[in-house]
Amino acid sequence: PHQLRGPMMRLQARHAESLSWMAEEAGDLPAALYWTDRAHVWGGSMGWPAMVAYTHVRRSMLAVTFAGDGVAAAEHATNALRTPEAPARIRGLAAKQLAYGHALTHRQDASRQAIDMAARLLASSDEPDQAGALLGQRSVDLTDLLAIFEATCDVYLGGGSRAIATLSPRMTDLGGASRRTQAITGAKLAQAYANAGD
């Protein structure tokens, strides 16, 4: 029936987005990109701007994870920020990715500005979670999440001591909130120690 088309396409888009994460975790970049593209198409077909914008955020994440490509990360993040009607929360995640991209290309001032933008957007977001429709990281408190974002930029810029001071005290609590985030943050902490020569 026609009335089921929207919910079914939303389900397809969410399924594709989940599969993109599973492929990324398995180290399969082509599959991660394929399912991200499917989520983009299905999200766009049903008029879901949050999903359309989030697939650009996902592409930015993949550019960082698989290639450390700051230019591509910033380009995809900019596409997300320019998506019409994208909610503040998704634009906040895009701004975070923009900050990562600038940090990877050693543009410290631009990275700081993007992190400030991410903080404003994420703090202003009041999008209701309708039937689990919210996208992106939700298991970690916003204050800790923003601290991790900023420390990640410090690490990408080659910093050590400040990132260590930010990340070390949070590791235990992160384990209770999200083991995945704890593991990823632990890797960033190790890189911060390496940057500091320790």
MDTraj code that builds the backbone (N, CA, C; nanometers):
import mdtraj as md
import numpy as np

residues = "PRO HIS GLN LEU ARG GLY PRO MET MET ARG LEU GLN ALA ARG HIS ALA GLU SER LEU SER TRP MET ALA GLU GLU ALA GLY ASP LEU PRO ALA ALA LEU TYR TRP THR ASP ARG ALA HIS VAL TRP GLY GLY SER MET GLY TRP PRO ALA MET VAL ALA TYR THR HIS VAL ARG ARG SER MET LEU ALA VAL THR PHE ALA GLY ASP GLY VAL ALA ALA ALA GLU HIS ALA THR ASN ALA LEU ARG THR PRO GLU ALA PRO ALA ARG ILE ARG GLY LEU ALA ALA LYS GLN LEU ALA TYR GLY HIS ALA LEU THR HIS ARG GLN ASP ALA SER ARG GLN ALA ILE ASP MET ALA ALA ARG LEU LEU ALA SER SER ASP GLU PRO ASP GLN ALA GLY ALA LEU LEU GLY GLN ARG SER VAL ASP LEU THR ASP LEU LEU ALA ILE PHE GLU ALA THR CYS ASP VAL TYR LEU GLY GLY GLY SER ARG ALA ILE ALA THR LEU SER PRO ARG MET THR ASP LEU GLY GLY ALA SER ARG ARG THR GLN ALA ILE THR GLY ALA LYS LEU ALA GLN ALA TYR ALA ASN ALA GLY ASP".split()
xyz = np.array([
    [0.0812, -0.1201, 0.0000],
    [0.0000, 0.0000, 0.0000],
    [0.0853, 0.1262, 0.0000],
    [0.0316, 0.2318, -0.0585],
    [0.1050, 0.3568, -0.0726],
    [0.1513, 0.4119, 0.0625],
    [0.0678, 0.3978, 0.1657],
    [0.1025, 0.4552, 0.2961],
    [0.2208, 0.3858, 0.3622],
    [0.2572, 0.2686, 0.3136],
    [0.3725, 0.1968, 0.3696],
    [0.5038, 0.2320, 0.3006],
    [0.4955, 0.3016, 0.1883],
    [0.6159, 0.3300, 0.1095],
    [0.7177, 0.4108, 0.1914],
    [0.6721, 0.5182, 0.2567],
    [0.7631, 0.6015, 0.3351],
    [0.8311, 0.5252, 0.4474],
    [0.7542, 0.4586, 0.5332],
    [0.8186, 0.3823, 0.6414],
    [0.9133, 0.2737, 0.5900],
    [0.8775, 0.2091, 0.4789],
    [0.9645, 0.1041, 0.4254],
    [1.0948, 0.1622, 0.3714],
    [1.0864, 0.2785, 0.3052],
    [1.2089, 0.3409, 0.2542],
    [1.2958, 0.3914, 0.3683],
    [1.2319, 0.4392, 0.4759],
    [1.3091, 0.4797, 0.5942],
    [1.3819, 0.3580, 0.6520],
    [1.3111, 0.2450, 0.6584],
    [1.3724, 0.1229, 0.7089],
    [1.4884, 0.0799, 0.6200],
    [1.4694, 0.0883, 0.4885],
    [1.5777, 0.0540, 0.3951],
    [1.6986, 0.1433, 0.4177],
    [1.6736, 0.2734, 0.4316],
    [1.7836, 0.3679, 0.4486],
    [1.8584, 0.3406, 0.5788],
    [1.7845, 0.3138, 0.6881],
    [1.8498, 0.2843, 0.8150],
    [1.9279, 0.1529, 0.8080],
    [1.8718, 0.0557, 0.7390],
    [1.9398, -0.0724, 0.7225],
    [2.0702, -0.0527, 0.6453],
    [2.0646, 0.0254, 0.5381],
    [2.1843, 0.0516, 0.4586],
    [2.2893, 0.1266, 0.5411],
    [2.2444, 0.2224, 0.6202],
    [2.3380, 0.2982, 0.7039],
    [2.4062, 0.2054, 0.8046],
    [2.3294, 0.1137, 0.8635],
    [2.3878, 0.0169, 0.9570],
    [2.4873, -0.0751, 0.8868],
    [2.4518, -0.1191, 0.7667],
    [2.5432, -0.2051, 0.6913],
    [2.6722, -0.1319, 0.6551],
    [2.6629, -0.0011, 0.6310],
    [2.7850, 0.0742, 0.6000],
    [2.8812, 0.0730, 0.7185],
    [2.8256, 0.0817, 0.8405],
    [2.9097, 0.0741, 0.9598],
    [2.9710, -0.0650, 0.9748],
    [2.8913, -0.1687, 0.9506],
    [2.9428, -0.3050, 0.9624],
    [3.0551, -0.3291, 0.8625],
    [3.0376, -0.2783, 0.7406],
    [3.1423, -0.2940, 0.6390],
    [3.2684, -0.2179, 0.6791],
    [3.2501, -0.0986, 0.7342],
    [3.3662, -0.0213, 0.7799],
    [3.4422, -0.0969, 0.8879],
    [3.3675, -0.1513, 0.9851],
    [3.4319, -0.2256, 1.0927],
    [3.5061, -0.3483, 1.0392],
    [3.4575, -0.4047, 0.9296],
    [3.5227, -0.5212, 0.8688],
    [3.6389, -0.4819, 0.7777],
    [3.6618, -0.3503, 0.7620],
    [3.7710, -0.3032, 0.6769],
    [3.7397, -0.3084, 0.5290],
    [3.6119, -0.3146, 0.4942],
    [3.5697, -0.3266, 0.3541],
    [3.5200, -0.1911, 0.3046],
    [3.6118, -0.1083, 0.2532],
    [3.5755, 0.0265, 0.2081],
    [3.4756, 0.0263, 0.0932],
    [3.4942, -0.0562, -0.0118],
    [3.3941, -0.0539, -0.1205],
    [3.2521, -0.0826, -0.0714],
    [3.2362, -0.1802, 0.0187],
    [3.1031, -0.2112, 0.0706],
    [3.0513, -0.0974, 0.1579],
    [3.1392, -0.0368, 0.2376],
    [3.0963, 0.0754, 0.3215],
    [3.0462, 0.1910, 0.2354],
    [3.1155, 0.2190, 0.1266],
    [3.0726, 0.3257, 0.0360],
    [2.9437, 0.2882, -0.0365],
    [2.9343, 0.1629, -0.0772],
    [2.8136, 0.1165, -0.1472],
    [2.6894, 0.1373, -0.0602],
    [2.6953, 0.0916, 0.0644],
    [2.5779, 0.1022, 0.1511],
    [2.5518, 0.2454, 0.1945],
    [2.6573, 0.3252, 0.2048],
    [2.6371, 0.4679, 0.2314],
    [2.5631, 0.5330, 0.1151],
    [2.6008, 0.4968, -0.0067],
    [2.5317, 0.5509, -0.1249],
    [2.3864, 0.5051, -0.1307],
    [2.3603, 0.3798, -0.0941],
    [2.2217, 0.3321, -0.0927],
    [2.1394, 0.4114, 0.0097],
    [2.1975, 0.4362, 0.1273],
    [2.1275, 0.5147, 0.2289],
    [2.0984, 0.6552, 0.1768],
    [2.1928, 0.7108, 0.1028],
    [2.1747, 0.8443, 0.0454],
    [2.0580, 0.8454, -0.0540],
    [2.0558, 0.7478, -0.1424],
    [1.9512, 0.7412, -0.2449],
    [1.8145, 0.7187, -0.1811],
    [1.8052, 0.6225, -0.0918],
    [1.6764, 0.5906, -0.0309],
    [1.6301, 0.7029, 0.0615],
    [1.7245, 0.7644, 0.1331],
    [1.6885, 0.8787, 0.2168],
    [1.6385, 0.9957, 0.1340],
    [1.7055, 1.0186, 0.0204],
    [1.6628, 1.1270, -0.0681],
    [1.5285, 1.0998, -0.1323],
    [1.5036, 0.9740, -0.1678],
    [1.3778, 0.9373, -0.2342],
    [1.2573, 0.9620, -0.1455],
    [1.2758, 0.9500, -0.0149],
    [1.1624, 0.9696, 0.0764],
    [1.1621, 1.1080, 0.1396],
    [1.2551, 1.1954, 0.0955],
    [1.2590, 1.3295, 0.1491],
    [1.3042, 1.3359, 0.2934],
    [1.4148, 1.2679, 0.3254],
    [1.4694, 1.2634, 0.4607],
    [1.6033, 1.3379, 0.4608],
    [1.6012, 1.4713, 0.4780],
    [1.7247, 1.5490, 0.4679],
    [1.8298, 1.5106, 0.5716],
    [1.7871, 1.4638, 0.6896],
    [1.8851, 1.4230, 0.7908],
    [1.9703, 1.3074, 0.7390],
    [1.9076, 1.2086, 0.6761],
    [1.9825, 1.0957, 0.6236],
    [2.0708, 1.1374, 0.5058],
    [2.0174, 1.2213, 0.4187],
    [2.0967, 1.2679, 0.3042],
    [2.2232, 1.3375, 0.3537],
    [2.2072, 1.4288, 0.4508],
    [2.3234, 1.4994, 0.5044],
    [2.4166, 1.4033, 0.5772],
    [2.3582, 1.3087, 0.6510],
    [2.4411, 1.2171, 0.7296],
    [2.5253, 1.1264, 0.6406],
    [2.4764, 1.0931, 0.5225],
    [2.5589, 1.0101, 0.4334],
    [2.6830, 1.0871, 0.3879],
    [2.6740, 1.2195, 0.3762],
    [2.7944, 1.2994, 0.3480],
    [2.8890, 1.2956, 0.4675],
    [2.8333, 1.2997, 0.5886],
    [2.9153, 1.2871, 0.7094],
    [2.9847, 1.1513, 0.7110],
    [2.9116, 1.0465, 0.6751],
    [2.9697, 0.9122, 0.6725],
    [3.0839, 0.9048, 0.5704],
    [3.0649, 0.9656, 0.4548],
    [3.1732, 0.9655, 0.3554],
    [3.2966, 1.0386, 0.4089],
    [3.2729, 1.1462, 0.4833],
    [3.3833, 1.2188, 0.5445],
    [3.4557, 1.1303, 0.6458],
    [3.3780, 1.0568, 0.7253],
    [3.4381, 0.9646, 0.8221],
    [3.5235, 0.8596, 0.7522],
    [3.4718, 0.8063, 0.6433],
    [3.5444, 0.7027, 0.5705],
    [3.6730, 0.7583, 0.5099],
    [3.6702, 0.8828, 0.4657],
    [3.7907, 0.9451, 0.4099],
    [3.8993, 0.9558, 0.5165],
    [3.8583, 0.9830, 0.6406],
    [3.9543, 0.9917, 0.7507],
    [4.0035, 0.8522, 0.7897],
    [3.9085, 0.7599, 0.8085],
    [3.9428, 0.6267, 0.8592],
    [4.0332, 0.5491, 0.7647],
    [3.9988, 0.5521, 0.6364],
    [4.0708, 0.4666, 0.5423],
    [4.1877, 0.5352, 0.4730],
    [4.1884, 0.6686, 0.4680],
    [4.2933, 0.7352, 0.3918],
    [4.3604, 0.8506, 0.4655],
    [4.3057, 0.8927, 0.5785],
    [4.3602, 1.0106, 0.6440],
    [4.3570, 1.1310, 0.5524],
    [4.2557, 1.1356, 0.4662],
    [4.2460, 1.2376, 0.3618],
    [4.1667, 1.3573, 0.4131],
    [4.2376, 1.4582, 0.4595],
    [4.1733, 1.5757, 0.5155],
    [4.0965, 1.6570, 0.4132],
    [4.1472, 1.6631, 0.2919],
    [4.0793, 1.7409, 0.1864],
    [3.9435, 1.6792, 0.1555],
    [3.9413, 1.5478, 0.1331],
    [3.8145, 1.4801, 0.1035],
    [3.7207, 1.4874, 0.2231],
    [3.7743, 1.4732, 0.3435],
    [3.6909, 1.4802, 0.4641],
    [3.6217, 1.6152, 0.4729],
    [3.6957, 1.7221, 0.4457],
    [3.6382, 1.8568, 0.4514],
    [3.5357, 1.8782, 0.3408],
    [3.5625, 1.8244, 0.2224],
    [3.4680, 1.8403, 0.1106],
    [3.3353, 1.7713, 0.1399],
    [3.3407, 1.6490, 0.1896],
    [3.2170, 1.5763, 0.2213],
    [3.1421, 1.6445, 0.3358],
    [3.2167, 1.6935, 0.4351],
    [3.1532, 1.7631, 0.5469],
    [3.0839, 1.8902, 0.4985],
    [3.1464, 1.9599, 0.4067],
    [3.0860, 2.0814, 0.3514],
    [2.9576, 2.0485, 0.2766],
    [2.9574, 1.9372, 0.2039],
    [2.8348, 1.8945, 0.1354],
    [2.7219, 1.8700, 0.2356],
    [2.7565, 1.8108, 0.3491],
    [2.6548, 1.7876, 0.4526],
    [2.6016, 1.9194, 0.5066],
    [2.6920, 2.0136, 0.5323],
    [2.6505, 2.1434, 0.5851],
    [2.5615, 2.2194, 0.4876],
    [2.5774, 2.1918, 0.3601],
    [2.4994, 2.2611, 0.2576],
    [2.3706, 2.1890, 0.2202],
    [2.3446, 2.0743, 0.2817],
    [2.2223, 2.0001, 0.2506],
    [2.1013, 2.0769, 0.3012],
    [2.0081, 2.1114, 0.2125],
    [1.8897, 2.1865, 0.2560],
    [1.8116, 2.1124, 0.3641],
    [1.7716, 2.1852, 0.4676],
    [1.6874, 2.1349, 0.5761],
    [1.7548, 2.0294, 0.6632],
    [1.8853, 2.0175, 0.6528],
    [1.9549, 1.9246, 0.7434],
    [1.9418, 1.9773, 0.8858],
    [1.9065, 1.8911, 0.9823],
    [1.8890, 1.9383, 1.1200],
    [2.0212, 1.9807, 1.1832],
    [2.0097, 2.0615, 1.2891],
    [2.1282, 2.1157, 1.3556],
    [2.2217, 2.0052, 1.4027],
    [2.1654, 1.8964, 1.4503],
    [2.2480, 1.7870, 1.5036],
    [2.3394, 1.7280, 1.3958],
    [2.2840, 1.7044, 1.2784],
    [2.3649, 1.6482, 1.1700],
    [2.4658, 1.7508, 1.1203],
    [2.4265, 1.8776, 1.1134],
    [2.5215, 1.9815, 1.0746],
    [2.6333, 1.9938, 1.1782],
    [2.5994, 1.9686, 1.3065],
    [2.7028, 1.9679, 1.4097],
    [2.8039, 1.8567, 1.3884],
    [2.7555, 1.7384, 1.3527],
    [2.8460, 1.6264, 1.3221],
    [2.9287, 1.6557, 1.1972],
    [2.8680, 1.7249, 1.1013],
    [2.9418, 1.7640, 0.9809],
    [3.0511, 1.8649, 1.0147],
    [3.0199, 1.9591, 1.1035],
    [3.1199, 2.0578, 1.1443],
    [3.2373, 1.9906, 1.2151],
    [3.2072, 1.8875, 1.2944],
    [3.3141, 1.8099, 1.3582],
    [3.4043, 1.7471, 1.2537],
    [3.3439, 1.6894, 1.1492],
    [3.4239, 1.6289, 1.0428],
    [3.5036, 1.7347, 0.9653],
    [3.4445, 1.8518, 0.9486],
    [3.5166, 1.9622, 0.8846],
    [3.6395, 1.9983, 0.9671],
    [3.6226, 2.0006, 1.1000],
    [3.7356, 2.0290, 1.1889],
    [3.8442, 1.9231, 1.1738],
    [3.8042, 1.7966, 1.1647],
    [3.9024, 1.6895, 1.1450],
    [3.9770, 1.7076, 1.0128],
    [3.9015, 1.7394, 0.9090],
    [3.9650, 1.7594, 0.7788],
    [4.0674, 1.8711, 0.7820],
    [4.0307, 1.9838, 0.8432],
    [4.1246, 2.0958, 0.8536],
    [4.2450, 2.0578, 0.9387],
    [4.2229, 1.9828, 1.0460],
    [4.3351, 1.9418, 1.1310],
    [4.4319, 1.8526, 1.0542],
    [4.3775, 1.7603, 0.9759],
    [4.4632, 1.6697, 0.8977],
    [4.5442, 1.7430, 0.7922],
    [4.4957, 1.8596, 0.7490],
    [4.5705, 1.9408, 0.6513],
    [4.6429, 2.0562, 0.7206],
    [4.6548, 2.0466, 0.8539],
    [4.7339, 2.1400, 0.9350],
    [4.6837, 2.2842, 0.9275],
    [4.5512, 2.2987, 0.9211],
    [4.4897, 2.4320, 0.9235],
    [4.4276, 2.4510, 1.0619],
    [4.5129, 2.4868, 1.1581],
    [4.4723, 2.4884, 1.2978],
    [4.3591, 2.5870, 1.3252],
    [4.3688, 2.7085, 1.2752],
    [4.2649, 2.8086, 1.3027],
    [4.1305, 2.7662, 1.2445],
    [4.1332, 2.7151, 1.1223],
    [4.0089, 2.6699, 1.0589],
    [3.9501, 2.5522, 1.1353],
    [4.0360, 2.4649, 1.1856],
    [3.9895, 2.3502, 1.2636],
    [3.9216, 2.3965, 1.3921],
    [3.9814, 2.4914, 1.4625],
    [3.9222, 2.5432, 1.5861],
    [3.7866, 2.6087, 1.5581],
    [3.7782, 2.6833, 1.4484],
    [3.6518, 2.7484, 1.4132],
    [3.5438, 2.6445, 1.3861],
    [3.5809, 2.5368, 1.3179],
    [3.4833, 2.4314, 1.2877],
    [3.4385, 2.3590, 1.4144],
    [3.5304, 2.3376, 1.5090],
    [3.4926, 2.2751, 1.6366],
    [3.3965, 2.3659, 1.7132],
    [3.4218, 2.4954, 1.7104],
    [3.3302, 2.5899, 1.7756],
    [3.1916, 2.5832, 1.7114],
    [3.1889, 2.5721, 1.5790],
    [3.0613, 2.5600, 1.5083],
    [2.9906, 2.4319, 1.5488],
    [3.0654, 2.3218, 1.5581],
    [3.0065, 2.1935, 1.5985],
    [2.9453, 2.2046, 1.7380],
    [3.0168, 2.2695, 1.8293],
    [2.9667, 2.2841, 1.9665],
    [2.8367, 2.3636, 1.9684],
    [2.8311, 2.4723, 1.8913],
    [2.7084, 2.5537, 1.8875],
    [2.5913, 2.4752, 1.8300],
    [2.6156, 2.4053, 1.7208],
    [2.5075, 2.3323, 1.6547],
    [2.4571, 2.2167, 1.7405],
    [2.5492, 2.1416, 1.7985],
    [2.5078, 2.0268, 1.8797],
    [2.4361, 2.0716, 2.0071],
    [2.4804, 2.1833, 2.0645],
    [2.4149, 2.2343, 2.1851],
    [2.2753, 2.2880, 2.1550],
    [2.2550, 2.3357, 2.0315],
    [2.1250, 2.3939, 1.9963],
    [2.0260, 2.2910, 1.9436],
    [2.0733, 2.1699, 1.9221],
    [1.9881, 2.0671, 1.8619],
    [1.8832, 2.0184, 1.9592],
    [1.7588, 2.0208, 1.9144],
    [1.6504, 1.9679, 1.9970],
    [1.5591, 1.8767, 1.9152],
    [1.6200, 1.8099, 1.8149],
    [1.5436, 1.7201, 1.7289],
    [1.4911, 1.6027, 1.8114],
    [1.3605, 1.5790, 1.8095],
    [1.3062, 1.4648, 1.8842],
    [1.3449, 1.3325, 1.8200],
    [1.3659, 1.2321, 1.9028],
    [1.3983, 1.0984, 1.8526],
    [1.2679, 1.0234, 1.8268],
    [1.2191, 1.0358, 1.7049],
    [1.0924, 0.9720, 1.6682],
    [1.1182, 0.8285, 1.6242],
    [1.0777, 0.7348, 1.7086],
    [1.0931, 0.5920, 1.6796],
    [1.2382, 0.5560, 1.6472],
    [1.3320, 0.6131, 1.7233],
    [1.4726, 0.5807, 1.7029],
    [1.5287, 0.6328, 1.5730],
    [1.4786, 0.7494, 1.5275],
    [1.5193, 0.8005, 1.3970],
    [1.6469, 0.8834, 1.4005],
    [1.6940, 0.9234, 1.5203],
    [1.8134, 1.0060, 1.5272],
    [1.9352, 0.9286, 1.4776],
    [2.0232, 1.0001, 1.4096],
    [2.1417, 0.9392, 1.3502],
    [2.2662, 0.9833, 1.4260],
    [2.3690, 0.8992, 1.4241],
    [2.4970, 0.9364, 1.4817],
    [2.5102, 0.9045, 1.6298],
    [2.6250, 0.9424, 1.6829],
    [2.6644, 0.9109, 1.8209],
    [2.5670, 0.9710, 1.9216],
    [2.5151, 0.8845, 2.0110],
    [2.4231, 0.9328, 2.1141],
    [2.4549, 0.8718, 2.2506],
    [2.5525, 0.7826, 2.2576],
    [2.5771, 0.7108, 2.3836],
    [2.6699, 0.7855, 2.4778],
    [2.7352, 0.8903, 2.4299],
    [2.8311, 0.9637, 2.5120],
    [2.7773, 1.1039, 2.5392],
    [2.7922, 1.1492, 2.6628],
    [2.7482, 1.2820, 2.7033],
    [2.8090, 1.3891, 2.6125],
    [2.7306, 1.4940, 2.5824],
    [2.7747, 1.5975, 2.4880],
    [2.9046, 1.6640, 2.5326],
    [2.9179, 1.6909, 2.6618],
    [3.0404, 1.7551, 2.7102],
    [3.1619, 1.6684, 2.6809],
    [3.1512, 1.5382, 2.7098],
    [3.2626, 1.4478, 2.6814],
    [3.2849, 1.4338, 2.5317],
    [3.1756, 1.4282, 2.4572],
    [3.1867, 1.4128, 2.3124],
    [3.2625, 1.5306, 2.2511],
    [3.2279, 1.6525, 2.2917],
    [3.2964, 1.7709, 2.2393],
    [3.4426, 1.7733, 2.2806],
    [3.4712, 1.7270, 2.4019],
    [3.6108, 1.7204, 2.4469],
    [3.6896, 1.6212, 2.3616],
    [3.6275, 1.5080, 2.3297],
    [3.6928, 1.4084, 2.2437],
    [3.7159, 1.4656, 2.1046],
    [3.6165, 1.5365, 2.0513],
    [3.6318, 1.5976, 1.9186],
    [3.7512, 1.6930, 1.9172],
    [3.7585, 1.7782, 2.0181],
    [3.8671, 1.8761, 2.0227],
    [4.0027, 1.8077, 2.0399],
    [4.0079, 1.7064, 2.1257],
    [4.1335, 1.6344, 2.1464],
    [4.1763, 1.5614, 2.0189],
    [4.0785, 1.5096, 1.9442],
    [4.1105, 1.4424, 1.8180],
    [4.1762, 1.5396, 1.7214],
    [4.1236, 1.6612, 1.7151],
    [4.1859, 1.7624, 1.6302],
    [4.3287, 1.7907, 1.6758],
    [4.3489, 1.7992, 1.8079],
    [4.4844, 1.8203, 1.8604],
    [4.5785, 1.7092, 1.8151],
    [4.5301, 1.5845, 1.8220],
    [4.6125, 1.4704, 1.7802],
    [4.6450, 1.4800, 1.6319],
    [4.5446, 1.5103, 1.5488],
    [4.5668, 1.5205, 1.4051],
    [4.6617, 1.6349, 1.3703],
    [4.6622, 1.7382, 1.4547],
    [4.7530, 1.8508, 1.4334],
    [4.8942, 1.8215, 1.4839],
    [4.9115, 1.7038, 1.5456],
    [5.0430, 1.6644, 1.5941],
    [5.0657, 1.6887, 1.7413],
    [4.9590, 1.7287, 1.8116],
    [4.9714, 1.7570, 1.9539],
    [4.9719, 1.6311, 2.0388],
    [5.0175, 1.6474, 2.1627],
    [5.0236, 1.5331, 2.2530],
    [4.9724, 1.5615, 2.3915],
    [5.0401, 1.6511, 2.4644],
    [5.0127, 1.6667, 2.6072],
    [4.8705, 1.7133, 2.6362],
    [4.8188, 1.8082, 2.5601],
    [4.6831, 1.8564, 2.5870],
    [4.5798, 1.7484, 2.5586],
    [4.5986, 1.6733, 2.4495],
    [4.5067, 1.5640, 2.4172],
    [4.5121, 1.4557, 2.5241],
    [4.6313, 1.4268, 2.5746],
    [4.6454, 1.3265, 2.6806],
    [4.5691, 1.3708, 2.8052],
    [4.5838, 1.4979, 2.8422],
    [4.5152, 1.5503, 2.9608],
    [4.3636, 1.5465, 2.9451],
    [4.3169, 1.5622, 2.8222],
    [4.1724, 1.5594, 2.7964],
    [4.1179, 1.4180, 2.7942],
    [4.1887, 1.3268, 2.7287],
    [4.1357, 1.1933, 2.7046],
    [4.1559, 1.0961, 2.8208],
    [4.2719, 1.1009, 2.8859],
    [4.3032, 1.0021, 2.9902],
    [4.1966, 0.9912, 3.0985],
    [4.1496, 1.1036, 3.1561],
    [4.0524, 1.0910, 3.2651],
    [3.9159, 1.0395, 3.2213],
    [3.8908, 1.0380, 3.0901],
    [3.7593, 0.9980, 3.0404],
    [3.7511, 0.8507, 3.0018],
    [3.8633, 0.7821, 2.9968],
    [3.8648, 0.6473, 2.9416],
    [3.7756, 0.5502, 3.0195],
    [3.7775, 0.5554, 3.1517],
    [3.6972, 0.4615, 3.2311],
    [3.5484, 0.4832, 3.2077],
    [3.5041, 0.6086, 3.2155],
    [3.3616, 0.6381, 3.1958],
    [3.3159, 0.6031, 3.0553],
    [3.4030, 0.6211, 2.9569],
    [3.3662, 0.5873, 2.8190],
    [3.3369, 0.4387, 2.8055],
    [3.4066, 0.3568, 2.8816],
    [3.3827, 0.2125, 2.8758],
    [3.2414, 0.1770, 2.9170],
    [3.1853, 0.2522, 3.0119],
    [3.0490, 0.2266, 3.0541],
    [2.9460, 0.2794, 2.9573],
    [2.9831, 0.3832, 2.8805],
    [2.8891, 0.4442, 2.7858],
    [2.8928, 0.3746, 2.6505],
    [3.0128, 0.3490, 2.5998],
    [3.0271, 0.2890, 2.4670],
    [3.1653, 0.2260, 2.4561],
    [3.1700, 0.0931, 2.4518],
    [3.2994, 0.0245, 2.4399],
    [3.3680, 0.0589, 2.3081],
    [3.2873, 0.0800, 2.2049],
    [3.3447, 0.1160, 2.0747],
    [3.4139, 0.2521, 2.0828],
    [3.3445, 0.3504, 2.1421],
    [3.4040, 0.4830, 2.1565],
    [3.5269, 0.4770, 2.2458],
    [3.5228, 0.3935, 2.3501],
    [3.6392, 0.3776, 2.4369],
    [3.7587, 0.3237, 2.3576],
    [3.7347, 0.2252, 2.2725],
    [3.8443, 0.1666, 2.1938],
    [3.9025, 0.2679, 2.0957],
    [3.8155, 0.3397, 2.0275],
    [3.8623, 0.4396, 1.9305],
    [3.9378, 0.5516, 2.0018],
    [3.8838, 0.5943, 2.1154],
    [3.9490, 0.7009, 2.1918],
    [4.0826, 0.6528, 2.2472],
    [4.0891, 0.5247, 2.2851],
    [4.2151, 0.4683, 2.3310],
    [4.3223, 0.4728, 2.2230],
    [4.2833, 0.4483, 2.0990],
    [4.3784, 0.4570, 1.9877],
    [4.4269, 0.6003, 1.9692],
    [4.3360, 0.6956, 1.9849],
    [4.3753, 0.8368, 1.9733],
    [4.4684, 0.8759, 2.0877],
    [4.4399, 0.8225, 2.2059],
    [4.5261, 0.8496, 2.3205],
    [4.6663, 0.7940, 2.2967],
    [4.6738, 0.6745, 2.2397],
    [4.8048, 0.6154, 2.2082],
    [4.8802, 0.7033, 2.1087],
    [4.8079, 0.7573, 2.0097],
    [4.8731, 0.8447, 1.9115],
    [4.9199, 0.9741, 1.9783],
    [4.8400, 1.0241, 2.0736],
    [4.8805, 1.1455, 2.1458],
    [5.0096, 1.1207, 2.2229],
    [5.0191, 1.0034, 2.2888],
    [5.1437, 0.9691, 2.3588],
    [5.2606, 0.9600, 2.2609],
    [5.2357, 0.9033, 2.1450],
    [5.3417, 0.8937, 2.0437],
    [5.3844, 1.0333, 1.9987],
    [5.2861, 1.1211, 1.9767],
    [5.3182, 1.2584, 1.9365],
    [5.4034, 1.3293, 2.0425],
    [5.3751, 1.2950, 2.1682],
    [5.4508, 1.3560, 2.2791],
    [5.5853, 1.2878, 2.3019],
    [5.6138, 1.1829, 2.2251],
    [5.7404, 1.1125, 2.2397],
    [5.7456, 1.0208, 2.3590],
    [5.6282, 0.9790, 2.4064],
    [5.6225, 0.8935, 2.5264],
    [5.5734, 0.7550, 2.4847],
])
top = md.Topology()
chain = top.add_chain()
for i, resn in enumerate(residues, 1):
    res = top.add_residue(resn, chain, resSeq=i)
    for name in ("N", "CA", "C"):
        top.add_atom(name, md.element.get_by_symbol(name[0]), res)
traj = md.Trajectory(xyz[None], top)
